[in-house]
Amino acid sequence: MPALLTAGLATLLGLTAQQTASTAAPPADELGITYVPNVGGPTLGYSAKSGVKVLTVEGRSFKDLNKNGQLDAYEDWRRPVDERAADLAHKLSVAQIAGLMLYSGHQAIPAGAGPFAAGTYQGKHFADGGIDAAAVTDQQRDFLLKDNLRHVLITQVQSPAVAARWNNNVQALVEGSEFGIPANNSSDPRHGTNSGVEYTAGAGGQLSQWPDELGLAATFDPAVVRQFGGIAAQEYRALGLTTALSPQIDLGTEPRWSRISDTFGEDPQLGADMARAYVDGFQTSTGAQELAGGWGFGSVNAMMKHWPGGGPEEGGRDAHYAYGKYAVYPGNNFDEHLVPFVDGALKLRGKTQMAAAVMPYYTVSSGIDQKNREQVGNGYSKYLITDLLRGKYGFDGVVCTDWSVTANEGATPAVFAGKSWGMEGKSVAERHYKVLEAGADQFGGNNAAGPVLEAYALGVQAHGEAAMRARFEKSAVRLLRNIFRVGLFENPYLDPDKSQALVGQADFMRAGYAAQQQSVVLLKNAGQALPLPAKKTVYVPQKFIPSKQGFFGPPSAERYEDVAKAAVLARYFTVTNDPAQADYALVFIGSPSGGAGYDAADVQQGGTGYVPISLQYGPYTATAARAHSLMAGDPAEPTVTDRSYRGKSVRSGNLQDIRIIEQTYAAMKGKPVIVAVDASKPFVPAEFERYASGLVVSFGVSHQAVLDVLTGQAEPRGLLPVQLPASMLTVEQQNEDIPHDMECYRDAAGHRYDFGYGLNWRGVIQDARTAKYANRVARPLISLKGKLVSISCPTPGAKVYYTTTGATPAFTAANEYHGPFALPQGATVKALAKVAGVDNSSLVSYAAAVLAKRP
């Protein structure tokens, strides 16, 4: 019988490829990695430390990952990914599949002493000295080998070269395990200009720097986001990262929410187009890097988050804490929050077709599950995951919970701990089982397999061994699929020198900086004060940085810092410390630091702890807030049945920003003052706009990019991706789940700071972007005035239709208005479904909800 058989015939006859092993292995490189090219196939890479050999079948080379001397289906790169994944899943033990279901806590390279991303090296800390920065920690070795974990979340890295060497060390370690399953390393967003917050904690490592996601949205240009995704994917792969825990495509419909800066704003169509471009950029391999279906060595799995949208947090409080566990839908507008997911990330233009993975948010999406009527966190919801995401929308990728949803919550609502919302009274094992029953595959932030194995045992009791084994294999196939199609089984290794050269290369840096410039929004330019003439004398006070409570560690200290280095400012201006000598003043401020919506001091004073979140700088009292919250209840506060904060007061942590503007304005004695706002969320401009001759807003960009715009080296072209409210009254009256429903601030020139608004040097921007996204928005503004409901349309010439009570909608001139108007006596808005020619059925429920609030 011939020694070489086709793979199909060999399988049919039950024969092996053992006889065909290479007689001599190719030489290893200086790092101990051997590379084996294939004609018409992928180059293989394996470590001399792992014990892996190469099999040769029909002149093609394959890695013998399980070291049995034969070519198994999962080792055959010629086979379809799903076939390979199913073969391997069937071979794995329950414990090994449980390991695949784990997603590690945050890991730093090298590890610190703690408490965040801590680790030891043979019992020593890295700071003790004599330890390779790329070494594998004791904790990592345990969860990789003992718990069979293969999904690792990376934060800070010392350098690209160190990250690449650490990746090689980890891959060699796991390649030597029973089946040689590679590690699928991942990252939260790490390309921001600020590396000091949780979501960009890994922004070090010399990566290219781009605006925040809200800043990318401000470009209103999906091509910019597609370019970002393609560049970021290259840098991720050079760092050994093959999964991105992004994009965050929650609709930013609640302006007080702390994570709105990490979204693409409040508009569903813009969000969908940006989400699609982002995922296409990250996931698509082309040319020699492509293996099949757009996937390959250039691809990074995208994990879209947070299903089904975490934006409508009641009062703006965030669900990382018990005080923010509820998402609410007072406008009955749940479906619009799905648009960026189902019309964006799940409908790609590229060959990969849809995002590889999904992360549900922590929130309890209140009242949405009318089938099972469960009030549980989204990661526990069978309705949201199985019925809706998988059933209705056909998603068969990985569903991974957000981090620590199965852990125990803190003693008080303000303690950062587990987020088992709706399952607080259950055991850790029961929570894991509930997640599996809901249809999810993976547990974020869990390094230990024990609770997963306990959940398996619970499932066996309920459904039997065969059914639970099949359930585990289904998740295993999904998880393995994402490792196979990015080429890790063939070659997970990196060249550290090439990684160091690629990450942050000049072309990438220039592209990111150009995007920063394009995202800056010019709001006001009174008297054509901008652009600033070259080499004028400018007064630039220091920027105030308020104290902030992060998710990890104690609050930061408030401080002042220079806007930029003196040498940088000198490129643009002659800088003076004396306003009397200045031609202009330039003031940089942050958006209001208005708190988290919960204050332990209020509890100590006998209150519930719930306070307003302010979008203004000065003191704010919530006289118009809801008299009673829509949702309440948590075991950490058993006596609190109402989370209303009506009548309570707060003051923003950076009130000093307004004082700096006022002091500067007074000192300049009528000379122009230019204000630049670095915004992390919407704000109320009314407190300071009158002091500013020029006003710009940016979203997570460098001060230098802003200076380029202010001095005319780049023309402003950014557009507002969110509305800027006229007052906190309209903030309190808007619905958390409805976009574009605030009265916007109008400045002295009559310009409304609405979604899609922005200036260039010639005036208000009207271009293809505004035509596609901004001009179509004509959501009526409904306000209460006595016993009447007043309705107006933001878009000039837009039509609003109403019907009288009980009438069938008939859109004719008889019930058509061009607003503003008050409803005729006895009339009810039952069908605001056509506005400016746009079919928007969500307006129906929106109008009904507002009308229900009438006194």
ABEGO torsion letter per residue (X at the ends): XBABBBAAAAAAAGBBAAAABBABBBBBBAAGBBBBBBBGBBBBBBBAAAGBBBBBBGGBBBBBAAGAGBBBAAABAABBAAAAAAAAAAABBAAAAAAAABBBBBBBOBBBAOABGBBBBGGBBAAAEGBBAABBBAAAAAAAAAAGBABBBBBBBABAAAAAAAAAAAAAAAAABAAGBBBBBBBBBAABABAABAAAAAABGGBBBBBBAAAAAAAGBAAAAAAAAAAAAAAAAAAGBABBBOBBABBBABAABAAAAABAEABAAAAAAAAAAAAAAAABBBEAABABGGBEAABBBBBBOBOAEAABBBGGBBAABAAAABBBBAAGAAAAAAAAAAABAABBABAAGBBABBBBBABBBBGABAAAGBBBBAAABAAAAAAAAAAAAGBABBBBBBBGAABBBBABAABBBBBBBGAAABBAAAAAAAAAAAGBABBBGBABAAAAAAAAAAAAAAAEAAAAAAAAAAAAAAAAAAAAAAGAAABABBBAAAAAAABGBAAAAAAAAAAAAAABBBABBBGGAOBBBBGBBBBBBBBBBBBBBBABEBBBBBBBBBABBAAAAAAABBBBABAAABABBBBBBBBBBAEAGBBAAAAAAGBAGBBBBBABABBBBBAABBABBABBEBAABAABABABABGBBBBBAAAAAAAAAAAAAAAAGGBBBBBBBBBABBBBAAAAAAABABBBBBBGBBAAAAAAAAAGABBBABBBABBBBABAAAAAABBAABBGABBBBBBAAGBBBBBGBBBBAAEBBBBAAAAAAAAABABBBBBBBEABBBBBBABBGBBBBBBBBGBBBBBBAAABBAOBBBBBBGBBBABBABBGGBBBAAAAAAAAAAAAABX
